[in-house]
Amino acid sequence: MLAARHLTKRYGDTTAVDDLTFEVHPGRVTGFLGPNGAGKSTTFRLLLGLDRPSSGEALVGGRRYAEIARPAQEVGALLDASAAHPGRSARAHLLALARGSGIASPRVARVLETVGLSEVAGKRVGGFSLGMRQRLGIAAALLGDPATLVFDEPGNGLDLDGVLWVRRLVRELADEGRTVFFSSHLMSEMQLVADHLVVVGRGRLVIDAPMADVIDAWSRTRVTVRTPDTALLAGPLHRSRTAAGEPVEVQAGAGGELLVRGLEPEQVGELAHAAGARVHTLYREQGSLERAYLELTENAPQYRAEGADHRDSGGAGGADRAAHAGAHDPAATAVRQPDRQEHR
Ligand SMILES: Nc1ncnc2c1ncn2[C@@H]1O[C@H](COP(=O)(O)OP(=O)(O)OP(=O)(O)O)[C@@H](O)[C@H]1O
């Protein structure tokens, strides 16, 4: 298990990780999601003892990394795919790592096979593509057969086959009962692989919840209504119930519009009519995880290069809409429920 407890890391004036508290449990794939610069790599480095927290704790199996006697056998990590010496062969690189960590050399052939590099094991790493280096990095992480695996953007540089392979691998590792924590800045990728989601924005925790809850909370339809008579409409909306008898969620958008979850546009129109509120705009949008993610993390716009983070924004106008969307959506609270259940 991995744990961050009030974990904070400052570099000068920059707070890269800001009071993060979460746990990563065995037997499931936990995705670590956040835009560029949100603090994911820093969190990994703190967990792996490569950097010291300014305050708080980063724990692997309940201990700080420095206190672990045989770390390679406890936690494997892929952080930087270019870490291998370019002049060495893949096999020589892994043999050196194995020797340094007291791991028996036959394990090298085994992990080379797992990652599909057996045939090029004798070739110099300098000639490897980024995808091959990613595979080699994953092989290095698996060398000690550790119970915990930490992968920073493992799909980076991989072609479609490679991406599918990584998905299968992380699933198998979790099914074997291991703790698997991997980062991505793509919600679409997370949706396909992760059982549990930890989302950070600007170094702070935004979501810590089962993936199914996140999908459930965020895939719901939202109705936007713009009226000059907000005061007349807000009351009736707040008093309304969904078809299931739940309270309707009403929230103010950035432009003064009301964002309603739990009612159809027709129902909102009827309520407005009954309340004597003039309606200027009324439309329904299908919720998308990608948009929700952008909305949730958008309070860190200085980290988002124009266009760069939006490349898989998927749904119609998701990124644009998010860029103009209101501040933090209270529905996020509904999914911020740390799952403390132990799986083994
Ligand atoms: N060694 C460092 N010195 C100064 N600032 C740093 C250092 N490492 C990270 N930062 C800053 O901390 C913040 C978080 O960076 P970090 O690399 O952890 O984010 P990230 O979520 O991993 O982003 P990416 O997806 O781009 O890798 C950024 O503002 C970054 O510039």
The ligand as a MOL file (V3000), in Angstrom:
LIG
                    3D

  0  0  0     0  0            999 V3000
M  V30 BEGIN CTAB
M  V30 COUNTS 31 33 0 0 0
M  V30 BEGIN ATOM
M  V30 1 N 13.0700 20.2740 -8.8890 0
M  V30 2 C 12.1620 21.2430 -9.0360 0
M  V30 3 N 12.4870 22.5290 -8.8330 0
M  V30 4 C 11.5900 23.5190 -8.9570 0
M  V30 5 N 10.2990 23.3320 -9.3100 0
M  V30 6 C 9.9040 22.0710 -9.5370 0
M  V30 7 C 10.8040 20.9740 -9.4170 0
M  V30 8 N 10.1190 19.8350 -9.7090 0
M  V30 9 C 8.8530 20.2130 -10.0030 0
M  V30 10 N 8.7310 21.5540 -9.8980 0
M  V30 11 C 7.5050 22.3220 -10.1150 0
M  V30 12 O 6.4930 21.7180 -9.3510 0
M  V30 13 C 5.2590 21.6960 -10.0480 0
M  V30 14 C 4.7630 20.2600 -10.1820 0
M  V30 15 O 5.6030 19.5600 -11.1040 0
M  V30 16 P 5.4570 18.0050 -11.4170 0
M  V30 17 O 6.5390 17.6590 -12.3900 0
M  V30 18 O 5.4210 17.2370 -10.1510 0
M  V30 19 O 4.0350 17.9400 -12.1200 0
M  V30 20 P 3.4000 16.7530 -12.9820 0
M  V30 21 O 1.9830 16.6640 -12.5630 0
M  V30 22 O 4.2210 15.5340 -12.8790 0
M  V30 23 O 3.4670 17.3360 -14.4400 0
M  V30 24 P 3.7980 16.5740 -15.8290 0
M  V30 25 O 2.5430 15.8500 -16.2020 0
M  V30 26 O 4.1030 17.7230 -16.7330 0
M  V30 27 O 4.9700 15.6840 -15.5820 0
M  V30 28 C 5.5240 22.3970 -11.3640 0
M  V30 29 O 5.1960 23.7530 -11.2260 0
M  V30 30 C 7.0160 22.2340 -11.5510 0
M  V30 31 O 7.5280 23.2770 -12.3280 0
M  V30 END ATOM
M  V30 BEGIN BOND
M  V30 1 1 1 2
M  V30 2 1 2 3
M  V30 3 2 2 7
M  V30 4 2 3 4
M  V30 5 1 4 5
M  V30 6 2 5 6
M  V30 7 1 6 7
M  V30 8 1 6 10
M  V30 9 1 7 8
M  V30 10 2 8 9
M  V30 11 1 9 10
M  V30 12 1 10 11
M  V30 13 1 11 12
M  V30 14 1 11 30
M  V30 15 1 12 13
M  V30 16 1 13 14
M  V30 17 1 13 28
M  V30 18 1 14 15
M  V30 19 1 15 16
M  V30 20 2 16 17
M  V30 21 1 16 18
M  V30 22 1 16 19
M  V30 23 1 19 20
M  V30 24 2 20 21
M  V30 25 1 20 22
M  V30 26 1 20 23
M  V30 27 1 23 24
M  V30 28 2 24 25
M  V30 29 1 24 26
M  V30 30 1 24 27
M  V30 31 1 28 29
M  V30 32 1 28 30
M  V30 33 1 30 31
M  V30 END BOND
M  V30 END CTAB
M  END
